[in-house]
Amino acid sequence: MLSALMNALRRARVPERSGKIGVLAFFCVCVLLPFHHSTISPLHASFEEKPYSARASGMGEAMTAVIGDANSLYYNPAGLRFSKHSELLTSYSQIMAMSDLTYSVAAFSFPTRRFGGWGFSYSQFGPAFYQETEIAVTNSVFLSPQASFGYTLKQSSLKLKRYGSGSAMGIDLGVAGQVHPMVHVGVSVRNANQPNLGSIPESPSQDLRAGLVFRPVAGYVTALDTVKPVNGELSYRAGQEVQLSRLLSLRFGVQTSPNRYSAGLGFRFKGGRFDYAFISHPYLESQNQMTLSWWFGSQEEVLIAPTPVKKTRGKKGSSKKKKSSTEAPTEIVDLNTASIEELTTLPGMGRVTAQKIIDFREENGSFRTIEELLNVPRFQRRMFLRIRNYITVSGGAPSAPPSPPVRPAAVTPPPEEPAPMIEEESAPAEEPVKTKRPSSGVVPASAE
């Protein structure tokens, strides 16, 4: 349906950016209409909203526009497309600190290049006489480089000790996008198809949520959400996450209906993170939640991109350059014809220095000698001594072959030594002049 709308807008010559915004607006209207005119009133709603993870709980569950991790499987399937890494998430909590009301989650998400982001999740809630089980598959694709659409297909099963069991297929829909480099937005609807559990007088709860995330600097996230259940009061939520260091994050959250607050911690370790959250309640017992996540591949999150991670990656990249720079080039590099790629094959030569050499060559003409490299701005002599055996200049410059041919010229004098033994003219080069003159004077004296 979305692709058909986009094609119709292109035929109508509507600008692409305006068309995508229109598609998102159309989707939001289609999502809102069922909630505005819904007449379904289940006796008791099952599968009500529960805190999916400790990170979400710590931020007041304001997660609709927080994209890039496995929490998108529950709060907004569109956010999964922005994930940069595969993630395995496990979570455990006791609702209202009751041992019988345990809630367990296991989820796995991973990105693909051609088919978008994918995720699988399994959750279980309740004791043996009332047990909710949910199995879900999520997929998210890009509508544009800044916007995505996602859906979740889930099988919800409910077992009641006296009423039997029932199951239903539910669909979650969501859109997410970046309206500014520091601002993300998202809209999602849970159980959009209004599933029914059959003979059981309960139906999975439905709700519509919209969210906004503001990230002024890396490691600082502010999230705002509004949630409207079909048969419930409008709830406002706000969350804050501050990354104090590469290893530690602090989270705070508040929400209405019911009025409660939450706080949490996140501890990073190599390959994953441990999260803890404390959730208050105005009437019942407070709740604790723990989540353990493992990351595979890139460990950089979209909204948290800590600066230390980038620095360590830069060091790795520089170490690779240093290793490659120690290797000698397979061919002699001509300074007058070499490109940047060829110059960077020289030992210790980087792209910045190579560009300076090319700029100097374009401004002042071809090099006549390799020693003219020292005239390049900020080109150090130690660099010249390191690469002089691997460079040359073309164009017939007189001093182009100086350094290699100079050594053979110093070796050629020995073959000329026999000449002085035959001719007296070469004698001055081999014998002292004073000793020959007296000997020539003695010969006439003996002859007389």
matplotlib code that plots the C-alpha trace (Angstrom):
import matplotlib.pyplot as plt

x = [0.0, 2.8, 4.6, 1.4, 0.9, 4.5, 4.1, 0.8, 2.6, 5.4, 3.0, 1.3, 4.8, 4.7, 8.2, 9.7, 10.2, 6.7, 5.3, 7.0, 5.7, 2.3, 2.5, 3.5, 0.6, -1.8, -0.5, -1.1, -4.6, -5.4, -4.1, -6.0, -9.4, -10.0, -9.2, -11.5, -14.5, -13.8, -16.8, -15.0, -15.2, -13.7, -14.6, -11.0, -8.1, -5.3, -1.8, -1.7, 1.4, 4.3, 7.9, 9.8, 13.3, 15.2, 16.4, 12.8, 11.6, 14.3, 13.3, 9.6, 8.8, 9.1, 10.6, 8.5, 11.1, 14.2, 15.4, 18.3, 18.1, 15.9, 13.4, 11.9, 10.5, 7.9, 7.5, 7.9, 8.9, 10.0, 13.0, 14.6, 15.8, 18.2, 20.0, 23.7, 24.3, 22.8, 21.5, 20.4, 18.2, 16.9, 14.8, 13.2, 10.9, 8.2, 5.2, 4.4, 7.1, 4.8, 6.5, 3.6, 3.5, 6.8, 7.5, 10.3, 11.4, 13.9, 14.5, 17.0, 17.4, 19.8, 20.1, 20.4, 21.4, 18.7, 15.8, 15.8, 16.0, 14.6, 13.7, 12.2, 10.9, 9.3, 7.6, 5.7, 3.7, 1.7, 1.4, 0.1, -3.6, -3.3, -0.5, 0.1, 2.5, 3.5, 5.7, 6.5, 8.4, 9.3, 10.5, 11.5, 12.4, 13.5, 11.0, 13.9, 17.3, 15.6, 12.3, 11.4, 8.3, 7.9, 5.5, 5.2, 3.3, 2.6, 0.8, -0.8, -1.9, -3.8, -4.5, -7.1, -7.5, -11.3, -12.0, -9.7, -7.3, -7.4, -5.0, -5.1, -2.8, -2.0, -0.3, 1.7, 2.6, 4.9, 6.8, 9.9, 12.1, 14.6, 13.3, 16.5, 20.0, 19.1, 15.4, 13.7, 10.0, 7.9, 4.3, 3.1, -0.1, -0.3, -2.8, -4.0, -6.2, -8.2, -7.5, -10.0, -9.1, -12.2, -14.3, -12.3, -14.0, -10.8, -9.0, -5.5, -5.2, -4.8, -3.0, -1.7, 1.6, 3.6, 7.0, 9.8, 13.5, 15.9, 19.7, 21.6, 25.0, 26.3, 25.4, 22.5, 18.9, 15.6, 12.4, 8.8, 5.8, 2.0, 0.1, -3.6, -5.2, -8.5, -10.3, -8.0, -6.8, -4.2, -0.8, 2.2, 5.7, 9.2, 12.6, 16.2, 19.4, 22.9, 26.0, 28.5, 31.3, 31.8, 30.9, 28.1, 24.7, 22.1, 18.3, 15.3, 11.6, 8.2, 4.7, 1.0, -2.0, -0.8, 1.5, 4.9, 8.6, 11.5, 15.3, 17.9, 21.6, 23.3, 26.7, 28.6, 31.0, 32.9, 30.2, 27.1, 25.4, 23.6, 20.7, 18.8, 15.6, 13.5, 9.8, 7.5, 3.7, 1.3, -0.7, 1.1, 4.6, 7.6, 9.1, 12.7, 13.8, 17.0, 18.1, 21.1, 22.0, 24.8, 25.9, 27.3, 29.1, 29.2, 28.5, 27.6, 24.1, 22.3, 21.3, 24.2, 27.3, 29.9, 33.0, 35.4, 34.2, 35.0, 38.5, 39.3, 38.2, 40.4, 43.4, 42.7, 42.6, 45.8, 47.6, 46.6, 48.0, 51.2, 51.6, 50.9, 53.3, 56.3, 55.9, 58.1, 56.4, 56.7, 57.6, 59.6, 57.2, 57.6, 57.0, 55.8, 53.1, 52.1, 48.6, 47.6, 47.1, 50.5, 52.2, 50.5, 52.3, 55.6, 56.7, 55.1, 53.3, 49.7, 47.0, 47.5, 51.2, 50.5, 48.0, 50.6, 53.1, 50.5, 49.5, 53.1, 53.6, 50.6, 51.6, 55.4, 55.6, 57.3, 60.0, 63.5, 65.2, 64.0, 65.6, 63.0, 60.6, 62.1, 60.5, 57.0, 55.4, 55.9, 57.7, 60.3, 63.8, 63.4, 60.5, 62.7, 65.5, 63.0, 61.5, 64.4, 65.3, 61.7, 61.2, 62.4, 61.5, 60.8, 61.4, 65.2, 66.2, 70.0, 69.9, 67.2, 69.6, 72.1, 71.7, 71.7, 74.3, 76.6, 77.6, 78.6, 80.6, 82.7, 83.4, 84.5, 87.9, 89.7, 89.5, 91.4, 94.4, 96.3, 96.4, 98.8, 101.4, 101.7, 101.4, 103.3, 100.2, 98.4, 101.3, 100.3, 97.1, 99.0, 102.6, 103.9, 105.2, 108.4, 109.7, 109.5, 111.3, 114.5, 114.5, 114.3, 117.3, 119.5, 119.2, 120.9, 123.8, 124.6, 124.3, 126.9]
y = [0.0, 2.4, 1.7, 2.3, 5.6, 6.7, 5.7, 7.7, 10.8, 10.5, 10.4, 13.5, 15.1, 15.7, 16.4, 13.2, 14.8, 16.1, 12.8, 10.9, 13.3, 12.8, 9.1, 9.3, 11.6, 9.3, 6.4, 8.3, 9.2, 5.5, 4.5, 7.1, 6.5, 3.1, 4.4, 7.4, 5.3, 2.0, 0.5, -2.6, -2.9, -6.1, -7.2, -7.4, -6.6, -9.2, -8.7, -5.2, -3.1, -4.4, -3.0, -4.7, -4.1, -2.3, 0.4, 1.2, 1.1, 3.4, 6.0, 5.8, 3.6, 6.7, 4.5, 5.1, 7.3, 5.7, 3.7, 1.4, -1.5, -4.5, -2.4, -1.4, -4.9, -3.9, -0.2, 0.7, -1.9, 0.9, 1.7, -1.6, -0.5, 2.0, -0.7, -1.1, -4.3, -7.7, -8.0, -10.7, -9.4, -11.2, -9.6, -10.6, -8.9, -9.5, -7.3, -5.4, -7.5, -10.5, -13.8, -15.3, -12.4, -13.0, -11.5, -12.9, -11.8, -13.2, -11.3, -11.3, -8.6, -8.2, -5.8, -6.9, -4.8, -5.9, -6.9, -4.4, -5.1, -8.3, -9.4, -12.4, -12.3, -14.5, -13.4, -15.1, -13.7, -15.1, -18.2, -21.6, -20.7, -17.5, -17.5, -15.2, -16.2, -14.2, -15.1, -12.2, -11.6, -8.0, -6.5, -2.9, -1.2, 2.2, 4.6, 7.0, 7.5, 9.4, 7.4, 3.8, 1.6, -1.5, -4.2, -7.0, -10.3, -12.0, -15.0, -14.2, -17.2, -17.1, -20.1, -19.8, -22.7, -22.6, -21.0, -23.0, -21.3, -19.1, -17.5, -14.7, -13.2, -9.6, -6.9, -3.9, -1.1, 1.8, 4.6, 6.5, 9.2, 11.9, 15.4, 17.0, 15.7, 16.0, 15.1, 11.7, 11.1, 7.9, 6.7, 3.1, 1.2, -2.1, -4.7, -2.6, -5.5, -5.7, -9.5, -11.6, -14.6, -16.4, -18.0, -16.3, -13.1, -11.1, -9.4, -8.2, -4.5, -1.9, 1.4, 4.2, 5.9, 8.8, 9.9, 12.4, 12.1, 15.1, 14.4, 17.7, 15.9, 12.4, 10.4, 12.7, 11.5, 13.1, 11.2, 12.2, 10.0, 10.0, 6.7, 6.3, 2.9, 2.2, 1.8, 3.9, 7.3, 9.2, 8.8, 11.2, 9.9, 11.4, 9.8, 10.9, 8.9, 10.3, 8.4, 9.4, 7.3, 4.5, 2.0, 3.8, 5.3, 6.9, 6.9, 8.7, 8.6, 9.8, 8.9, 9.5, 7.2, 5.9, 8.6, 7.0, 7.5, 5.3, 5.3, 2.9, 2.2, 0.7, -1.0, -1.7, -4.6, -6.1, -7.3, -6.2, -4.4, -5.0, -2.8, -2.3, -0.3, 0.6, 1.4, 3.0, 2.7, 5.0, 2.1, -1.2, -2.4, -1.0, -3.1, -4.1, -5.2, -6.6, -7.0, -8.5, -7.7, -9.1, -7.3, -8.8, -6.8, -3.0, -2.0, 1.6, 2.6, 5.2, 7.5, 7.0, 7.0, 7.6, 9.6, 7.1, 4.4, 6.5, 7.3, 3.7, 2.9, 5.7, 4.2, 0.9, 2.5, 4.4, 1.2, -0.5, 2.4, 2.2, -1.5, -1.0, 2.0, -0.1, -2.3, -1.2, -0.5, -3.1, -0.5, 2.8, 5.7, 8.6, 11.9, 13.6, 11.1, 9.4, 9.7, 9.9, 6.1, 5.5, 8.0, 6.5, 3.2, 4.8, 4.1, 6.4, 8.4, 9.5, 11.0, 14.5, 14.5, 12.9, 15.7, 18.3, 16.8, 16.8, 20.4, 21.5, 19.7, 21.4, 24.9, 24.7, 22.2, 18.9, 17.9, 18.1, 16.2, 14.1, 16.6, 19.1, 17.2, 19.2, 22.3, 20.9, 22.7, 20.8, 18.0, 16.7, 15.6, 12.4, 11.5, 12.2, 10.0, 7.2, 7.2, 8.4, 4.8, 4.3, 7.4, 8.9, 11.8, 11.6, 14.2, 14.0, 16.1, 16.3, 15.4, 12.9, 9.9, 11.5, 9.4, 5.9, 6.7, 8.6, 5.3, 3.6, 6.7, 6.3, 2.7, 3.4, 5.1, 1.7, 0.6, 3.9, 3.0, 1.1, 4.2, 6.1, 3.3, 3.9, 7.6, 10.3, 12.5, 10.2, 10.1, 13.2, 11.5, 8.5, 9.7, 12.9, 15.4, 16.2, 12.7, 12.4, 15.6, 14.7, 11.3, 12.8, 15.1, 12.1, 10.3, 13.0, 13.2, 9.5, 9.7, 12.3]
z = [0.0, 0.9, -2.4, -4.4, -2.6, -3.4, -7.1, -7.3, -5.8, -8.3, -11.2, -9.8, -9.7, -6.0, -4.6, -3.0, 0.4, 0.6, -0.7, 2.1, 4.7, 3.2, 3.4, 7.1, 7.8, 5.9, 8.0, 11.2, 10.2, 9.4, 12.8, 14.7, 13.1, 14.6, 18.1, 17.6, 16.5, 18.2, 20.0, 21.2, 25.0, 26.2, 29.7, 30.9, 28.7, 28.6, 27.5, 29.0, 28.7, 30.8, 31.1, 28.4, 29.7, 32.4, 30.1, 29.1, 32.7, 33.8, 31.2, 32.1, 29.1, 26.8, 24.1, 21.0, 19.3, 20.9, 18.0, 17.3, 19.8, 20.7, 22.6, 19.3, 19.0, 21.6, 21.5, 17.8, 15.2, 12.8, 15.0, 14.4, 10.9, 12.5, 14.5, 13.7, 15.6, 16.4, 19.9, 22.2, 25.1, 28.2, 30.9, 34.2, 36.6, 39.2, 38.6, 41.8, 43.6, 43.6, 43.1, 41.1, 38.6, 36.9, 33.5, 31.3, 27.9, 25.4, 22.1, 19.3, 16.6, 13.7, 10.7, 7.1, 4.0, 1.6, 3.8, 6.6, 10.3, 11.7, 15.2, 17.1, 20.7, 23.2, 26.4, 29.3, 32.1, 35.1, 37.1, 36.0, 36.4, 34.3, 31.8, 28.9, 26.1, 23.1, 20.1, 17.7, 14.4, 13.5, 10.3, 9.5, 6.2, 5.1, 3.5, 3.0, 4.6, 7.4, 7.8, 8.3, 8.5, 10.6, 11.5, 14.0, 13.6, 16.9, 18.3, 21.6, 23.7, 27.0, 29.4, 32.1, 34.6, 34.5, 31.1, 28.9, 26.4, 23.4, 20.9, 18.4, 15.7, 16.4, 14.3, 15.5, 13.1, 13.4, 11.7, 12.8, 11.3, 11.8, 11.4, 12.6, 13.3, 17.0, 16.9, 16.2, 16.1, 16.1, 16.0, 16.7, 17.3, 19.2, 18.1, 15.2, 13.8, 17.1, 17.7, 19.6, 21.8, 20.8, 23.6, 26.3, 27.4, 27.1, 24.2, 23.9, 24.8, 22.1, 22.4, 20.2, 21.1, 19.8, 20.9, 20.4, 21.3, 21.6, 21.7, 21.9, 22.4, 22.2, 25.4, 26.4, 25.5, 26.4, 25.4, 25.5, 24.9, 24.9, 25.1, 24.6, 25.3, 23.6, 27.0, 29.2, 30.1, 28.2, 29.7, 29.5, 29.9, 30.0, 30.3, 30.5, 29.9, 30.6, 29.7, 32.4, 30.8, 28.4, 31.2, 33.2, 32.3, 34.5, 33.7, 35.2, 34.2, 35.1, 33.8, 34.5, 34.8, 37.2, 38.5, 39.1, 38.8, 37.9, 37.9, 36.5, 35.8, 32.8, 33.1, 29.9, 29.5, 26.6, 24.2, 26.1, 28.9, 32.2, 33.1, 36.3, 37.0, 40.0, 39.4, 42.0, 42.3, 44.1, 45.6, 45.2, 45.9, 44.0, 41.3, 40.3, 36.9, 35.4, 31.8, 30.2, 26.6, 24.3, 21.2, 18.1, 15.5, 15.9, 19.5, 18.6, 19.4, 17.3, 20.1, 22.4, 20.1, 22.9, 21.9, 23.4, 21.1, 18.1, 19.5, 20.0, 16.4, 15.2, 17.0, 15.4, 12.0, 12.6, 13.8, 10.5, 8.6, 10.5, 9.8, 6.1, 5.9, 6.9, 3.9, 0.9, -2.4, -5.1, -7.7, -7.8, -7.6, -10.1, -8.3, -11.5, -12.5, -9.2, -7.8, -4.2, -4.0, -5.4, -3.1, 0.0, -0.8, 0.3, 3.8, 6.3, 3.7, 4.5, 2.3, 3.7, 2.8, -0.6, -1.4, -0.4, -2.9, -5.7, -4.9, -5.0, -8.3, -9.9, -8.7, -9.4, -12.2, -12.4, -10.0, -11.5, -8.6, -5.8, -3.4, -4.4, -2.1, 0.7, -0.7, -0.1, 2.8, 6.1, 4.4, 6.9, 6.0, 8.0, 5.7, 2.7, 4.0, 4.5, 1.0, -1.2, -2.3, -3.5, -5.6, -8.9, -11.2, -15.0, -17.6, -18.1, -15.2, -14.8, -11.1, -11.4, -11.5, -9.1, -6.1, -7.8, -10.5, -8.1, -6.4, -9.7, -10.7, -7.5, -8.5, -12.1, -11.3, -10.7, -14.4, -15.3, -13.2, -16.0, -18.1, -15.8, -16.2, -20.0, -20.4, -18.4, -18.5, -16.2, -13.8, -11.9, -10.9, -9.4, -8.5, -7.0, -9.5, -7.5, -7.7, -11.5, -12.3, -10.5, -12.1, -15.5, -14.7, -13.7, -17.0, -19.2, -16.7, -17.0, -20.8, -21.0]

ax = plt.figure().add_subplot(projection="3d")
ax.plot(x, y, z, "-o")
ax.set_aspect("equal")
plt.show()
